[in-house]
Amino acid sequence: MSVEVVNMHCRWLIWLVILPAIIFAGCSGSSGLQIMSHDLTVRQFTGDLNSVKSMAVVTGAVKNIDSLPLSDCNISVRYLDADKNLIGVSSAYRQSLQPGEVWNFTVQLTAPDAWKVRSYEISSTSR
């Protein structure tokens, strides 16, 4: 093979193998956490005559699907009303999670308008 043909093959190798590997490694976005289940409970409590206290709670389970321990595990919940307006944001934190370990989490929002929560958005992050 000539040197020019070898150089052409090297260029194709870079474009087909090495470059996509670099791009996808930097943009994986995977936290190693898999949210397995989650559920919403809304509770309304009456306080004094001038205020109503209420609570929205998301409980669930998340699993470390990575082969390494994870640290700074966070579950974040955005609580929304019937019109998808944001009522509040809350989160739960765990310092570490071993490979295959399941964390049963509780994320709670206590606010005067928490009783208006009808849906939520949930996300997870870790290092």
ChimeraX commands (.cxc) that place a marker at each C-alpha (Angstrom):
marker #1 position 0.00,0.00,0.00 radius 0.5
marker #1 position 1.14,3.49,-0.70 radius 0.5
marker #1 position 1.59,6.09,2.02 radius 0.5
marker #1 position -1.29,8.12,0.61 radius 0.5
marker #1 position -3.72,5.17,0.85 radius 0.5
marker #1 position -2.64,4.50,4.45 radius 0.5
marker #1 position -3.19,8.17,5.34 radius 0.5
marker #1 position -6.67,8.02,3.79 radius 0.5
marker #1 position -7.50,4.94,5.88 radius 0.5
marker #1 position -6.29,6.72,9.02 radius 0.5
marker #1 position -8.53,9.70,8.29 radius 0.5
marker #1 position -11.54,7.40,7.92 radius 0.5
marker #1 position -10.62,5.68,11.17 radius 0.5
marker #1 position -10.62,9.03,12.95 radius 0.5
marker #1 position -13.99,10.03,11.49 radius 0.5
marker #1 position -15.71,6.68,11.99 radius 0.5
marker #1 position -14.33,5.52,15.33 radius 0.5
marker #1 position -12.38,8.02,17.34 radius 0.5
marker #1 position -14.40,11.21,16.81 radius 0.5
marker #1 position -17.82,9.70,17.67 radius 0.5
marker #1 position -16.30,8.09,20.78 radius 0.5
marker #1 position -15.04,11.47,21.96 radius 0.5
marker #1 position -18.34,13.22,21.22 radius 0.5
marker #1 position -20.52,10.61,22.93 radius 0.5
marker #1 position -18.24,10.29,25.94 radius 0.5
marker #1 position -18.52,14.01,26.58 radius 0.5
marker #1 position -22.28,14.17,26.02 radius 0.5
marker #1 position -23.55,11.04,27.68 radius 0.5
marker #1 position -25.70,12.87,30.24 radius 0.5
marker #1 position -26.24,9.63,32.11 radius 0.5
marker #1 position -25.95,9.95,35.84 radius 0.5
marker #1 position -25.75,6.20,36.49 radius 0.5
marker #1 position -29.07,6.44,38.33 radius 0.5
marker #1 position -32.21,4.75,37.05 radius 0.5
marker #1 position -35.49,5.94,38.53 radius 0.5
marker #1 position -37.45,2.72,38.99 radius 0.5
marker #1 position -40.69,4.05,40.44 radius 0.5
marker #1 position -42.28,7.23,41.77 radius 0.5
marker #1 position -45.66,8.36,43.08 radius 0.5
marker #1 position -47.29,11.59,44.25 radius 0.5
marker #1 position -49.33,12.13,47.41 radius 0.5
marker #1 position -50.92,15.51,48.20 radius 0.5
marker #1 position -52.11,16.37,51.71 radius 0.5
marker #1 position -53.97,19.45,52.90 radius 0.5
marker #1 position -53.91,20.49,56.54 radius 0.5
marker #1 position -55.77,23.41,58.02 radius 0.5
marker #1 position -53.76,25.78,60.14 radius 0.5
marker #1 position -55.21,28.82,61.82 radius 0.5
marker #1 position -58.08,30.68,60.18 radius 0.5
marker #1 position -55.75,32.86,58.10 radius 0.5
marker #1 position -53.63,30.16,56.50 radius 0.5
marker #1 position -53.86,26.72,55.01 radius 0.5
marker #1 position -50.83,24.47,55.18 radius 0.5
marker #1 position -50.36,21.67,52.70 radius 0.5
marker #1 position -47.80,19.15,51.55 radius 0.5
marker #1 position -46.95,17.36,48.30 radius 0.5
marker #1 position -44.74,14.29,48.60 radius 0.5
marker #1 position -43.08,12.22,45.88 radius 0.5
marker #1 position -41.82,8.83,47.01 radius 0.5
marker #1 position -39.98,6.35,44.86 radius 0.5
marker #1 position -36.96,4.17,44.25 radius 0.5
marker #1 position -33.79,4.81,42.29 radius 0.5
marker #1 position -31.03,2.31,41.48 radius 0.5
marker #1 position -27.31,2.70,40.77 radius 0.5
marker #1 position -26.98,0.98,37.39 radius 0.5
marker #1 position -23.29,1.92,37.08 radius 0.5
marker #1 position -20.49,-0.51,37.85 radius 0.5
marker #1 position -18.88,2.01,40.22 radius 0.5
marker #1 position -20.13,3.70,43.40 radius 0.5
marker #1 position -21.89,7.02,42.81 radius 0.5
marker #1 position -21.58,10.11,44.99 radius 0.5
marker #1 position -23.67,13.25,45.43 radius 0.5
marker #1 position -26.88,11.49,44.36 radius 0.5
marker #1 position -29.77,13.93,43.99 radius 0.5
marker #1 position -33.44,13.53,43.13 radius 0.5
marker #1 position -35.10,16.80,42.13 radius 0.5
marker #1 position -38.85,17.33,41.78 radius 0.5
marker #1 position -40.64,20.27,40.16 radius 0.5
marker #1 position -44.22,20.43,41.45 radius 0.5
marker #1 position -46.85,21.73,38.99 radius 0.5
marker #1 position -50.51,22.76,39.23 radius 0.5
marker #1 position -53.27,21.71,36.80 radius 0.5
marker #1 position -52.14,24.37,34.27 radius 0.5
marker #1 position -48.49,23.24,34.50 radius 0.5
marker #1 position -47.50,26.34,36.50 radius 0.5
marker #1 position -44.61,25.81,38.88 radius 0.5
marker #1 position -45.64,25.68,42.54 radius 0.5
marker #1 position -42.28,24.72,44.01 radius 0.5
marker #1 position -39.09,22.70,43.72 radius 0.5
marker #1 position -37.64,20.30,46.27 radius 0.5
marker #1 position -34.98,17.61,46.34 radius 0.5
marker #1 position -33.54,14.68,48.26 radius 0.5
marker #1 position -29.83,13.96,48.62 radius 0.5
marker #1 position -27.74,10.91,49.36 radius 0.5
marker #1 position -23.98,11.02,49.75 radius 0.5
marker #1 position -23.22,7.70,48.04 radius 0.5
marker #1 position -24.86,4.72,46.38 radius 0.5
marker #1 position -23.07,1.43,45.69 radius 0.5
marker #1 position -23.39,-0.47,42.37 radius 0.5
marker #1 position -26.77,-2.21,42.20 radius 0.5
marker #1 position -27.98,-0.52,45.40 radius 0.5
marker #1 position -31.54,0.84,45.53 radius 0.5
marker #1 position -32.38,4.06,47.36 radius 0.5
marker #1 position -35.99,4.55,48.49 radius 0.5
marker #1 position -36.34,8.34,48.44 radius 0.5
marker #1 position -38.86,10.88,49.68 radius 0.5
marker #1 position -39.03,14.41,48.27 radius 0.5
marker #1 position -41.36,16.73,50.15 radius 0.5
marker #1 position -42.72,20.20,49.43 radius 0.5
marker #1 position -44.49,22.00,52.28 radius 0.5
marker #1 position -46.13,25.23,51.15 radius 0.5
marker #1 position -49.47,27.08,51.36 radius 0.5
marker #1 position -50.26,26.12,47.72 radius 0.5
marker #1 position -48.89,22.57,47.77 radius 0.5
marker #1 position -52.46,21.25,47.82 radius 0.5
marker #1 position -52.79,22.55,44.23 radius 0.5
marker #1 position -50.13,20.14,42.92 radius 0.5
marker #1 position -51.51,17.89,40.17 radius 0.5
marker #1 position -48.34,16.71,38.43 radius 0.5
marker #1 position -44.58,16.82,38.72 radius 0.5
marker #1 position -41.32,16.48,36.81 radius 0.5
marker #1 position -38.61,14.32,38.34 radius 0.5
marker #1 position -34.91,14.10,37.54 radius 0.5
marker #1 position -31.77,12.54,38.99 radius 0.5
marker #1 position -28.08,13.47,39.03 radius 0.5
marker #1 position -24.92,12.05,40.53 radius 0.5
marker #1 position -21.14,12.08,40.22 radius 0.5
marker link #1:1,2 radius 0.2
marker link #1:2,3 radius 0.2
marker link #1:3,4 radius 0.2
marker link #1:4,5 radius 0.2
marker link #1:5,6 radius 0.2
marker link #1:6,7 radius 0.2
marker link #1:7,8 radius 0.2
marker link #1:8,9 radius 0.2
marker link #1:9,10 radius 0.2
marker link #1:10,11 radius 0.2
marker link #1:11,12 radius 0.2
marker link #1:12,13 radius 0.2
marker link #1:13,14 radius 0.2
marker link #1:14,15 radius 0.2
marker link #1:15,16 radius 0.2
marker link #1:16,17 radius 0.2
marker link #1:17,18 radius 0.2
marker link #1:18,19 radius 0.2
marker link #1:19,20 radius 0.2
marker link #1:20,21 radius 0.2
marker link #1:21,22 radius 0.2
marker link #1:22,23 radius 0.2
marker link #1:23,24 radius 0.2
marker link #1:24,25 radius 0.2
marker link #1:25,26 radius 0.2
marker link #1:26,27 radius 0.2
marker link #1:27,28 radius 0.2
marker link #1:28,29 radius 0.2
marker link #1:29,30 radius 0.2
marker link #1:30,31 radius 0.2
marker link #1:31,32 radius 0.2
marker link #1:32,33 radius 0.2
marker link #1:33,34 radius 0.2
marker link #1:34,35 radius 0.2
marker link #1:35,36 radius 0.2
marker link #1:36,37 radius 0.2
marker link #1:37,38 radius 0.2
marker link #1:38,39 radius 0.2
marker link #1:39,40 radius 0.2
marker link #1:40,41 radius 0.2
marker link #1:41,42 radius 0.2
marker link #1:42,43 radius 0.2
marker link #1:43,44 radius 0.2
marker link #1:44,45 radius 0.2
marker link #1:45,46 radius 0.2
marker link #1:46,47 radius 0.2
marker link #1:47,48 radius 0.2
marker link #1:48,49 radius 0.2
marker link #1:49,50 radius 0.2
marker link #1:50,51 radius 0.2
marker link #1:51,52 radius 0.2
marker link #1:52,53 radius 0.2
marker link #1:53,54 radius 0.2
marker link #1:54,55 radius 0.2
marker link #1:55,56 radius 0.2
marker link #1:56,57 radius 0.2
marker link #1:57,58 radius 0.2
marker link #1:58,59 radius 0.2
marker link #1:59,60 radius 0.2
marker link #1:60,61 radius 0.2
marker link #1:61,62 radius 0.2
marker link #1:62,63 radius 0.2
marker link #1:63,64 radius 0.2
marker link #1:64,65 radius 0.2
marker link #1:65,66 radius 0.2
marker link #1:66,67 radius 0.2
marker link #1:67,68 radius 0.2
marker link #1:68,69 radius 0.2
marker link #1:69,70 radius 0.2
marker link #1:70,71 radius 0.2
marker link #1:71,72 radius 0.2
marker link #1:72,73 radius 0.2
marker link #1:73,74 radius 0.2
marker link #1:74,75 radius 0.2
marker link #1:75,76 radius 0.2
marker link #1:76,77 radius 0.2
marker link #1:77,78 radius 0.2
marker link #1:78,79 radius 0.2
marker link #1:79,80 radius 0.2
marker link #1:80,81 radius 0.2
marker link #1:81,82 radius 0.2
marker link #1:82,83 radius 0.2
marker link #1:83,84 radius 0.2
marker link #1:84,85 radius 0.2
marker link #1:85,86 radius 0.2
marker link #1:86,87 radius 0.2
marker link #1:87,88 radius 0.2
marker link #1:88,89 radius 0.2
marker link #1:89,90 radius 0.2
marker link #1:90,91 radius 0.2
marker link #1:91,92 radius 0.2
marker link #1:92,93 radius 0.2
marker link #1:93,94 radius 0.2
marker link #1:94,95 radius 0.2
marker link #1:95,96 radius 0.2
marker link #1:96,97 radius 0.2
marker link #1:97,98 radius 0.2
marker link #1:98,99 radius 0.2
marker link #1:99,100 radius 0.2
marker link #1:100,101 radius 0.2
marker link #1:101,102 radius 0.2
marker link #1:102,103 radius 0.2
marker link #1:103,104 radius 0.2
marker link #1:104,105 radius 0.2
marker link #1:105,106 radius 0.2
marker link #1:106,107 radius 0.2
marker link #1:107,108 radius 0.2
marker link #1:108,109 radius 0.2
marker link #1:109,110 radius 0.2
marker link #1:110,111 radius 0.2
marker link #1:111,112 radius 0.2
marker link #1:112,113 radius 0.2
marker link #1:113,114 radius 0.2
marker link #1:114,115 radius 0.2
marker link #1:115,116 radius 0.2
marker link #1:116,117 radius 0.2
marker link #1:117,118 radius 0.2
marker link #1:118,119 radius 0.2
marker link #1:119,120 radius 0.2
marker link #1:120,121 radius 0.2
marker link #1:121,122 radius 0.2
marker link #1:122,123 radius 0.2
marker link #1:123,124 radius 0.2
marker link #1:124,125 radius 0.2
marker link #1:125,126 radius 0.2
marker link #1:126,127 radius 0.2
view
